[in-house]
């Protein structure tokens, strides 16, 4: 399992750079690709954008709720239960998926949808599982209680 303690400073730096770039890179690529808005059904564009913007709002709310506790790798010193974390255990990961899916669907990007399905969703599920394992190991019963009272 990855943890902050088991990595060298260079490995931490690379992961802190690599993981966020995996979210930014497809957005930049799709920006330059031809668009087929709503996959030919322009009536779906506002709905898709609403999903994307809702995802972005949840993503930002998660970041703001974490504050200084925000980290790329598991290594929390406490369980954050304020803000959006009262309802969702992984709002940042959920927000990332909804943001990408909504924006890629609005742009009609097959590349973006496939990237989301094959890379972003599995990456976020794996990160959530690693996080939960680390938090359960560190906080035991308190994390189990929090886990049972929140969604994803």
Secondary structure by P-SEA (a helix, b strand, c coil): ccccccccaaaaaaaaacaaaaaaaaaaaaaacccccccccccaaaaaaaaaaaaaaaaaaaaaaaccccccccccccccccccccccccaaaaaaaaaaaaaaaaaccaaaaaaaaccaaaaaaaaaaaaaaaaaaacaaaaaaaaaaccc
